[in-house]
Amino acid sequence: MLSTLEVFTTVIVGLMVGVEFSVAFVMHPILNALPEDSGQLGHAHGGRMLGAVMPVWYIGSLVLVAIWVVAGWHHDGTGLVVGAAVLLILSVIMSLLLLVPINNRNKTWTPENRPADWKQQMKRWERFHYVRVAVIVAAFTLLVAALV
């Protein structure tokens, strides 16, 4: 039962990492290369779509890792899983304090109502997102290491 939880949790976190990596290194460069209105509308739509899904994914991943910590407390690799949990907590805190406020503004913007500094705000979001991606990649790495 524990090994099923370990594999399931690692896959769920790995998929989340893949989505966030793709946002950072595939989707945002594509959207940023589009003409202003198209790119900005794409950012807003992505903010609405992923803004609805990712909170559940982040919290769900954290809950699964916490269950793994409790269920496997006396097993090898638990320290690595605790480390992953700490990093996932950090990613949630970063999201709430740094990324969500910008995303909440971005997802309401249209070419008619966007602020003059919308590009600077999106660049700030991207910088924070790169750091968050590094944090969740590190958490995923710890989970994989705990499996072996």
Protein Blocks (a to p, Z undefined) as FASTA:
>chain_A
ZZmmmmmmmmmmmmmmmmmmmmmmmmmmmmmmpcfklmmmmmmmmmmmmmmmmmmmmmmm
mmmmmmmmmmmmmgghklmmmmmmmmmmmmmmmmmmmmmmmmmmmmmpcfklgcfklmmm
mmmmmmmmmmmmmmmmmmmmmmmmmmZZ
